Amino acid sequence: MKRISTLFLMFIIMSTLFVGCGSNTSNTKEAKNTGVTEEKASVKSITDMAGRKMEVPSKINKVYCSGQPAIVMMHNINLDKLLGWCFELRDYEKKYLDPKYQKLPVIGAMQGKNGTVSTEQLLSYNPQIILSMGTIDNNTVSDADKLSKDIGVPVVVVDSSLQNLDKSYEFLGDLLDEKEITNKLAEYCRETMNQLKEITSKIPEDKKVRVYYAGGEKGLETASIGNWHAELLDYAGAKNVVDFKASGGRSEVSMEQIITWNPDVIIEAIYDNHLDGVFNSTEWSGISAVKEGKVFSAPDEPYNWVDTPPSSNRIIGLKWLVTVLYPEYSKMDMKKEIKKYYKLFYKADIDDKTADELLNTTVSLVSK
C-alpha cells in the first residue's frame, strides 16, 4: 500500500514538472510571437503623394531631402529631424536659423542639375527615408522607384504644386508625426489660396497686367503659362506675355521677342542672384515696364519668394506679387503679413526694420 502511495506521489510530481516545462515552452513561443509583433509595429504602410505604396519606419527622426523644395518644408516643420543640408548655407539663410542647425552637415543634393551626393556618401548618414518633392509625373515616379530599389531606403514623393501645398503639409504631418505644426501650415496655405481667388476674381479682364517673368544672367530666360517657374503669375491674376508652350525648365528668348511682347511689368526672380543694371541698358529702354519704372525683383530671404525652390517659400510670394500688381484690389499690409509668415514658417520674429528691408531690397525701381 505504501509502495502504491509512493508511486502515486511520484507521478503527481512528474506531471507537475512536465506541465511546468510545457508552460515555459508556451511562454517562450508567446514571447517570440510578441517580438515579431513589435518588429512589425516598428514600420507602417503608407501611400505617398504619387500613389506609391511602401513601408516606412513608424518613428522617423532621420530625413534626407533630395533637393531644396523638401529642405524648405523640413525648415517649416522640424529641423531636428533633418540629417543635413543639400548645399552650403548662405549668410541670408543663416539669419533665419538657430545656430545649432547651421552646424548640420552639408550632405549634397540628388535632385536637379546640381546633384552632387553619391549613394555611398548618403548611406553613411543612415537615412530612414528620402523626401523627394517636386512636380509629380511618370519620370518622378520611375526615378523614385529606381533610387529606392538601388539603395534600399524608402523614397517618399511629395507634391510641390501651390494648389496642393496644404495637402502636402497634411501628408508630411502624418508621415513625421508632426500634425500640430503641419495643420497650422496647411491652414495658412488654404487661406492664402482662397484669399488670392477672392482678390483676383474682382479684377476685370481689361485691367489684368501683362507680365514678363525674367530669368538668366541677361533677363532673357522666361517661363510660359503652365510652367512651374511662372506659376505665381497665374494665381496672382497676371497675364503672362509668353505666348508659347514649353515643357521642362525656363526657355531662352530674344530681346526682339520681348520688345514685341512689350510687357507692362517685369518680375525678376532668380535664386541667389539679381540682374543689377541689366534693365538700365539701352536695349531694354523701350519696354513699357522699364519706361514706367515697373520692374520688380522678388524677395529671396531665406528662399526666393517667386521661383526656385518650388516650395512653401512661394506662398508669401503670392501675397507680395498680387499686392505689387494690383494695389487697388489687394489691401494687404505686407509688413504685417511678413511678420506672421516668418513666425509660423521659420520660427523667426521679424521687426518693422527687417520687414522694411525685405520689401526695400525686393522691389527694385528701375530708373526711367
C-alpha positions in Angstrom: 0.0 0.0 0.0 2.8 2.4 0.9 4.6 1.5 -2.3 1.4 2.4 -4.3 1.1 5.7 -2.4 4.8 6.5 -3.1 4.4 5.7 -6.8 1.3 7.9 -7.0 3.1 10.8 -5.3 6.0 10.5 -7.8 3.5 10.5 -10.7 2.0 13.7 -9.4 5.4 15.4 -9.1 6.5 14.4 -12.5 3.2 15.5 -14.0 3.6 18.9 -12.4 7.2 19.3 -13.8 6.1 18.3 -17.3 3.2 20.8 -17.2 5.6 23.4 -16.0 8.1 22.7 -18.8 5.2 22.9 -21.3 4.2 26.2 -19.8 7.7 27.6 -20.1 7.8 26.5 -23.8 4.5 28.2 -24.4 5.6 31.4 -22.8 8.8 31.3 -24.9 6.8 30.9 -28.1 4.5 33.7 -26.9 7.4 36.0 -26.2 8.8 35.2 -29.7 5.5 36.0 -31.2 5.3 39.2 -29.3 8.7 40.1 -30.6 7.6 39.6 -34.1 4.5 41.8 -33.5 6.7 44.5 -32.0 9.0 44.3 -35.0 6.1 44.7 -37.4 4.8 47.6 -35.3 8.1 49.4 -35.9 7.1 50.1 -39.5 3.9 51.4 -41.1 2.4 51.2 -44.6 1.9 54.5 -46.4 0.9 55.7 -49.9 2.9 58.7 -50.9 1.5 61.6 -53.0 2.5 59.9 -56.2 0.2 56.9 -55.3 3.2 54.6 -54.4 2.7 52.1 -51.6 5.6 51.4 -49.3 6.6 50.7 -45.7 8.5 53.3 -43.7 9.6 53.4 -40.0 6.8 54.3 -37.6 9.0 56.8 -35.9 11.0 58.9 -38.3 13.9 61.0 -37.0 16.4 60.9 -39.8 15.2 62.5 -43.0 17.3 63.2 -46.1 15.9 65.7 -48.6 16.9 65.0 -52.2 16.6 68.7 -53.1 15.8 72.2 -51.8 12.0 72.0 -52.1 11.8 69.4 -49.3 14.5 71.2 -47.3 12.2 74.2 -47.1 9.3 72.0 -45.8 11.6 70.5 -43.1 12.7 74.0 -42.2 9.0 74.8 -41.6 8.1 71.5 -39.8 11.0 70.3 -37.6 14.8 70.7 -38.4 15.6 68.3 -35.5 14.6 65.5 -38.0 16.8 66.8 -40.8 20.0 64.9 -41.4 21.8 67.7 -43.3 21.7 70.4 -45.9 21.8 70.0 -49.7 24.2 73.0 -50.2 26.4 75.3 -48.1 24.2 77.8 -46.3 24.3 81.4 -47.4 24.6 84.2 -44.9 21.0 85.3 -45.6 19.7 81.8 -44.9 21.6 81.6 -41.6 19.8 84.7 -40.4 16.7 82.6 -40.0 18.2 79.6 -38.4 19.1 78.6 -34.9 22.9 78.2 -34.7 22.6 74.5 -33.8 21.0 73.9 -37.2 23.7 75.8 -39.0 26.1 73.1 -37.9 24.3 70.3 -39.7 26.5 68.6 -42.3 26.2 69.5 -45.9 25.3 66.2 -47.5 24.6 67.3 -51.0 21.6 67.1 -53.3 20.4 64.3 -55.6 17.6 66.3 -57.3 18.2 68.8 -60.2 21.3 69.6 -62.2 23.3 70.5 -59.1 23.1 67.0 -57.6 26.4 66.1 -56.0 25.9 63.4 -53.4 26.8 59.7 -54.1 24.7 56.9 -52.8 27.6 55.6 -50.7 28.0 59.0 -49.1 24.3 59.3 -48.4 24.0 55.8 -46.8 26.8 56.7 -44.4 24.3 59.1 -42.7 21.8 56.2 -42.2 18.7 58.0 -43.5 15.4 56.4 -42.6 13.6 57.9 -45.6 14.4 60.2 -48.6 12.0 63.0 -49.3 11.6 63.9 -53.0 9.5 67.0 -53.6 8.5 68.3 -57.0 6.2 68.1 -59.9 4.6 64.6 -60.0 4.8 62.8 -63.3 5.9 59.5 -64.8 9.6 60.5 -64.6 9.3 61.4 -60.9 7.7 58.0 -60.1 10.3 55.9 -62.1 13.2 57.9 -60.6 11.9 57.4 -57.1 11.3 53.7 -57.7 14.8 53.2 -59.1 16.5 55.1 -56.3 14.6 53.2 -53.6 15.4 49.9 -55.2 19.1 50.7 -55.7 19.9 51.9 -52.1 17.2 50.1 -50.0 15.8 53.3 -48.5 12.1 54.4 -48.9 11.9 57.4 -51.3 8.7 59.3 -50.5 7.4 61.6 -53.2 5.7 64.9 -52.1 3.7 67.3 -54.4 5.2 70.8 -54.7 2.4 72.4 -56.6 0.8 75.5 -55.0 -2.7 74.2 -55.2 -1.8 71.1 -53.3 0.6 72.6 -50.7 -1.9 72.3 -47.9 -2.3 68.6 -48.7 1.5 68.2 -48.8 1.7 69.5 -45.2 -1.1 67.2 -44.0 0.7 64.3 -45.6 4.0 65.2 -44.0 2.3 65.7 -40.7 1.0 62.1 -40.8 4.3 60.8 -42.1 6.5 62.5 -39.5 4.1 62.6 -36.6 4.1 66.4 -36.6 0.4 67.2 -37.1 0.3 70.0 -34.6 2.5 72.3 -36.7 1.6 70.9 -40.1 -2.1 71.6 -39.5 -1.3 75.2 -38.9 0.9 75.4 -42.0 -1.8 73.7 -44.2 -4.5 76.1 -43.0 -2.3 79.1 -43.8 -1.8 77.8 -47.3 -5.5 77.2 -47.8 -6.4 80.6 -46.5 -3.8 82.2 -48.8 -5.1 80.5 -51.9 -8.7 81.4 -51.1 -7.6 85.0 -50.4 -6.0 85.2 -53.8 -9.0 83.8 -55.5 -11.2 86.4 -53.9 -8.9 89.2 -54.8 -8.3 88.2 -58.4 -12.0 87.4 -59.1 -12.7 91.1 -58.7 -10.2 92.2 -61.4 -11.8 93.0 -64.8 -10.2 91.3 -67.7 -9.2 94.6 -69.3 -7.4 95.6 -66.0 -5.2 92.5 -65.8 -1.5 93.3 -66.0 0.7 91.9 -68.8 3.8 90.5 -67.1 7.2 89.2 -68.3 9.0 86.8 -66.0 12.7 87.5 -66.3 15.4 85.0 -65.5 19.0 84.2 -66.6 22.0 86.5 -66.4 20.6 88.8 -69.1 16.9 88.5 -68.3 16.3 86.5 -71.4 15.2 83.3 -69.8 11.5 83.0 -69.1 8.6 80.6 -68.4 5.3 80.1 -70.2 1.8 79.6 -68.8 1.6 76.3 -67.0 5.3 76.1 -66.3 6.0 76.0 -62.5 8.7 78.7 -62.8 6.0 81.2 -63.6 3.2 79.5 -61.6 2.7 82.5 -59.3 1.7 84.7 -62.3 -1.3 82.5 -62.9 -2.6 82.6 -59.3 -1.9 86.4 -58.9 -4.2 87.2 -61.8 -1.4 88.3 -64.2 -1.3 87.8 -68.0 1.8 86.0 -68.8 3.1 87.6 -72.1 4.9 84.4 -73.1 2.6 83.0 -75.8 4.2 79.7 -76.5 4.1 76.3 -74.7 7.3 74.7 -73.3 7.9 71.8 -71.1 10.7 71.4 -68.5 12.6 74.4 -67.2 12.9 78.0 -68.4 13.1 78.9 -72.1 15.5 81.3 -73.7 14.1 84.1 -75.8 15.4 87.0 -77.8 15.4 90.7 -77.0 13.4 91.2 -80.2 10.7 88.9 -78.8 10.4 90.8 -75.5 10.2 94.1 -77.5 7.3 92.6 -79.4 5.5 91.5 -76.2 6.2 94.9 -74.6 5.1 93.9 -71.0 3.6 96.3 -68.5 5.5 94.8 -65.6 8.7 92.7 -65.4 9.2 90.3 -62.4 12.8 89.2 -61.9 13.0 86.0 -59.8 16.4 84.5 -59.7 17.7 82.4 -56.8 20.7 83.9 -55.1 21.2 86.5 -57.9 19.9 89.8 -59.1 20.1 91.4 -62.5 21.8 94.6 -61.3 21.9 97.1 -64.1 20.5 94.8 -66.8 17.3 96.7 -67.3 19.1 100.1 -67.5 20.8 99.1 -70.7 19.7 100.7 -74.0 18.1 97.6 -75.4 15.6 97.5 -72.6 14.8 101.2 -72.6 11.9 101.0 -75.0 10.0 98.4 -73.0 6.8 99.9 -71.3 7.7 98.2 -67.9 11.1 99.9 -67.9 9.9 103.3 -69.1 7.2 103.3 -66.3 9.7 102.0 -63.7 7.7 98.8 -63.1 10.4 96.3 -62.8 10.4 94.3 -59.6 12.9 92.0 -58.0 11.4 89.2 -55.9 12.5 88.9 -52.3 14.8 85.9 -51.6 15.4 85.6 -47.9 15.8 82.9 -46.8 14.4 81.5 -50.1 13.1 83.2 -53.2 9.5 84.2 -52.9 8.5 83.6 -56.5 10.6 80.9 -58.1 13.2 78.4 -57.0 12.9 76.4 -54.9 9.3 75.4 -55.7 8.0 75.1 -52.2 6.2 77.0 -49.4 8.5 80.0 -49.8 6.2 81.0 -52.7 3.1 81.3 -50.5 4.3 84.7 -49.1 5.4 85.5 -52.7 1.7 85.2 -53.8 0.7 87.9 -51.4 3.6 90.1 -52.4 3.0 89.7 -56.1 -0.7 90.4 -56.1 -0.1 93.5 -53.9 2.6 94.7 -56.4 0.4 94.1 -59.4 -2.9 95.2 -58.0 -2.5 97.5 -55.0 -6.0 98.9 -55.7 -7.5 95.4 -55.2 -5.2 93.9 -52.6 -5.4 95.8 -49.3 -2.9 93.6 -47.5 -0.4 95.1 -45.1 2.7 93.4 -46.3 4.8 94.2 -43.2 2.1 92.5 -41.1 1.9 89.6 -43.5 5.7 89.1 -43.4 5.8 89.0 -39.6 3.0 86.4 -39.5 4.5 84.2 -42.2 8.1 84.3 -40.9 6.9 83.5 -37.4 4.9 80.5 -38.4 7.1 79.1 -41.2 10.6 79.9 -40.0 10.1 80.5 -36.2 11.6 83.9 -36.7 10.5 87.2 -35.1 10.5 90.0 -37.7 10.5 93.6 -36.6 9.5 96.6 -38.7 13.0 97.4 -39.7 13.6 93.9 -41.1 10.3 93.9 -42.8 11.1 97.2 -44.4 14.5 95.9 -45.5 12.9 92.8 -47.1 10.5 95.0 -49.0 13.0 97.6 -49.9 15.5 95.1 -51.3 13.0 93.0 -53.1 11.2 95.8 -55.1 13.8 97.4 -57.3 12.5 100.5 -59.2 14.4 100.8 -62.4 15.4 104.4 -63.3 13.3 105.8 -66.1 
